[in-house]
């Protein structure tokens, strides 16, 4: 999982893997931090509901477009994943090794949040 030299680093210095991109959380671009915070705020305000199973109908990629349409700003797939996890949702790759995730978010709450929005 980690390169041999990575195992010797203190925990906070290890790189975090989100999707297929390795980057230190502290090394995120300022714009990504801002878009992630805005995404968190929108997700909390949208009243997304958690369910027991994973909803494969709405991937992180689709949800990122929904958030972008609402906040009027680019949101990376990684920022959306971080935002959903920070809001308490469980996520997993759609396919092993993929950077596109699905979450335990209810279909009804996503439908309600996306009413009147055309993202594709």
Helices and strands as residue ranges (DSSP letters): H 4-7, G 11-13, E 16-18, E 21-23, G 25-27, H 30-46, E 50-59, H 60-71, H 77-86, E 91-93, E 101-105, H 107-113
